[in-house]
Amino acid sequence: MARTRSDAETRAVGHALTRVLVARDLVVLSGDLGAGKTTLTQGIGAGLGVRGDVTSPTFVIARVHPSTVGGPALVHVDAYRLGSLAEVDDLDLDASLDESVTVVEWGAGLVESLATDRLELALRRPRGDDAGSGDPDGPDLDVTDLDGDQPRRVEFTAVGPRWAGVRLPGE
């Protein structure tokens, strides 16, 4: 688990994650609206050295950001508007999986069949009344004096043998 107190720190977690990411890796992001999924993906994009601004692909569903440094491309998907496994299949994500790091926002329950090995990240931040006292799942998240940024908790779940022994950010 990693804790962040700002968008910049959330990006830094994504950037740090690229030290262990390789082509064929599937990263599935979950969290409420505004939890920092795209922000974390921006850090991944920066760490991979990809071309173009990494922005939410909500309306285009998926964007491919080619590497500018000879590494894997970043395939960034927002599955929020997808309602079925058939719609995920229509994206042909498995066609680019071998050459890319694929990051799917809102992909839980939809993309697990793409890869036996995957990294699931849950981004959590205080909401509503919790914003004044910290995250209800962890009262040690203090939200005072943050100049508009809110603390986040990034929880990592490594699935499959590819992740055995891999040290993730915050561990």
C-alpha positions as CSV (number, residue, x, y, z in Angstrom):
1,M,0.0,0.0,0.0
2,A,1.1,3.5,-0.8
3,R,-0.2,6.8,0.7
4,T,-0.2,10.0,-1.2
5,R,-1.2,13.6,-0.1
6,S,-1.4,15.2,-3.5
7,D,-1.9,14.7,-7.2
8,A,1.9,15.0,-7.7
9,E,2.5,12.2,-5.1
10,T,-0.1,10.1,-6.8
11,R,1.6,10.6,-10.2
12,A,4.9,9.7,-8.4
13,V,3.4,6.3,-7.3
14,G,2.5,5.6,-11.0
15,H,6.0,6.6,-12.1
16,A,7.6,4.4,-9.4
17,L,5.4,1.5,-10.6
18,T,7.1,1.6,-14.0
19,R,10.3,0.2,-12.5
20,V,8.5,-3.1,-12.4
21,L,6.1,-2.9,-15.3
22,V,6.9,-4.6,-18.6
23,A,5.1,-5.3,-21.9
24,R,2.2,-7.8,-21.3
25,D,1.3,-6.3,-17.9
26,L,-2.3,-5.6,-17.2
27,V,-3.1,-3.0,-14.5
28,V,-6.7,-2.8,-13.4
29,L,-7.6,0.4,-11.5
30,S,-10.7,0.9,-9.3
31,G,-11.9,3.7,-7.1
32,D,-14.6,6.3,-6.9
33,L,-14.9,9.2,-9.4
34,G,-12.0,11.6,-8.6
35,A,-10.0,9.0,-6.7
36,G,-7.0,9.6,-8.9
37,K,-7.0,6.7,-11.4
38,T,-6.1,8.9,-14.4
39,T,-3.6,10.9,-12.3
40,L,-1.8,7.6,-11.4
41,T,-1.9,6.6,-15.0
42,Q,-0.3,9.9,-16.0
43,G,2.6,8.9,-13.7
44,I,2.8,5.5,-15.5
45,G,2.8,7.3,-18.9
46,A,5.6,9.6,-17.7
47,G,7.7,6.7,-16.4
48,L,7.3,4.7,-19.6
49,G,8.2,7.8,-21.6
50,V,5.2,7.7,-23.9
51,R,4.0,10.2,-26.4
52,G,1.1,12.5,-25.8
53,D,-0.8,13.8,-22.8
54,V,-2.4,11.0,-20.7
55,T,-5.9,12.2,-20.2
56,S,-9.1,10.3,-19.3
57,P,-10.3,8.3,-22.3
58,T,-13.9,8.3,-21.0
59,F,-15.4,9.3,-24.3
60,V,-13.0,7.5,-26.7
61,I,-12.8,4.5,-24.4
62,A,-9.2,3.6,-25.2
63,R,-6.0,5.5,-26.2
64,V,-2.7,4.1,-27.3
65,H,0.4,6.1,-26.3
66,P,3.5,4.9,-28.2
67,S,6.8,4.9,-26.4
68,T,9.3,7.6,-27.3
69,V,12.2,5.7,-25.6
70,G,11.9,2.2,-27.2
71,G,9.9,0.7,-24.4
72,P,6.3,-0.7,-24.3
73,A,3.4,1.5,-25.4
74,L,0.7,2.5,-22.9
75,V,-2.8,1.4,-23.7
76,H,-5.1,3.4,-21.5
77,V,-8.7,2.3,-21.3
78,D,-11.7,3.7,-19.4
79,A,-14.3,0.9,-19.0
80,Y,-16.7,3.1,-17.1
81,R,-19.2,3.3,-20.0
82,L,-18.8,-0.4,-21.0
83,G,-21.7,-2.6,-19.9
84,S,-20.6,-6.1,-20.9
85,L,-17.8,-8.4,-21.6
86,A,-18.8,-8.3,-25.3
87,E,-18.0,-4.6,-25.4
88,V,-14.6,-5.2,-23.8
89,D,-14.0,-7.9,-26.4
90,D,-14.8,-5.4,-29.2
91,L,-11.9,-3.3,-28.1
92,D,-9.4,-6.1,-29.0
93,L,-7.2,-5.3,-26.1
94,D,-5.6,-8.8,-26.3
95,A,-4.2,-7.8,-29.7
96,S,-1.9,-5.2,-28.2
97,L,-1.3,-6.8,-24.8
98,D,2.1,-8.4,-25.8
99,E,3.7,-5.1,-26.8
100,S,2.1,-2.8,-24.2
101,V,1.4,-2.0,-20.6
102,T,-2.4,-2.0,-20.5
103,V,-4.1,0.1,-17.8
104,V,-7.8,-0.2,-17.4
105,E,-9.8,2.2,-15.3
106,W,-13.1,0.8,-14.0
107,G,-12.1,-2.7,-15.4
108,A,-12.8,-4.8,-12.3
109,G,-15.2,-7.6,-13.3
110,L,-14.6,-6.9,-17.0
111,V,-11.0,-7.5,-18.0
112,E,-9.6,-10.2,-15.8
113,S,-9.8,-12.8,-18.6
114,L,-7.3,-10.8,-20.6
115,A,-4.3,-12.0,-18.5
116,T,-3.7,-14.6,-15.8
117,D,-1.3,-12.2,-14.2
118,R,-2.4,-8.7,-13.4
119,L,-2.0,-6.0,-10.9
120,E,-5.1,-4.6,-9.3
121,L,-4.9,-1.1,-7.7
122,A,-7.7,0.3,-5.6
123,L,-7.5,4.1,-5.0
124,R,-9.3,5.3,-2.0
125,R,-9.8,8.8,-0.6
126,P,-12.0,10.4,2.0
127,R,-15.5,11.2,0.9
128,G,-18.3,13.5,2.2
129,D,-18.3,13.7,6.0
130,D,-15.1,11.5,6.0
131,A,-13.2,14.4,4.4
132,G,-13.0,16.2,7.7
133,S,-11.7,13.4,9.7
134,G,-9.8,11.1,7.3
135,D,-10.6,7.9,5.6
136,P,-13.1,5.7,7.5
137,D,-10.9,2.7,6.7
138,G,-7.8,4.4,8.1
139,P,-8.2,7.2,10.5
140,D,-4.5,8.0,10.2
141,L,-5.2,9.8,6.9
142,D,-5.2,13.4,8.0
143,V,-6.9,15.8,5.6
144,T,-5.9,19.1,7.2
145,D,-3.7,21.7,5.4
146,L,-3.8,20.1,2.0
147,D,-4.5,23.2,-0.2
148,G,-7.3,21.3,-2.0
149,D,-5.5,18.0,-2.4
150,Q,-6.7,15.1,-0.5
151,P,-4.9,12.1,0.8
152,R,-5.2,8.8,-1.1
153,R,-4.4,5.2,-0.3
154,V,-3.3,3.1,-3.2
155,E,-3.8,-0.6,-2.4
156,F,-2.0,-3.2,-4.5
157,T,-3.3,-6.7,-5.2
158,A,-0.9,-8.8,-7.3
159,V,-2.6,-11.7,-9.1
160,G,-0.6,-14.6,-10.7
161,P,2.9,-15.9,-10.6
162,R,4.4,-13.0,-12.6
163,W,4.1,-10.9,-9.4
164,A,5.7,-13.3,-7.0
165,G,8.5,-11.6,-5.2
166,V,8.0,-8.3,-7.0
167,R,8.4,-5.3,-4.7
168,L,5.7,-2.7,-5.4
169,P,5.8,1.0,-4.4
170,G,5.1,1.6,-0.8
171,E,6.2,-1.8,0.4
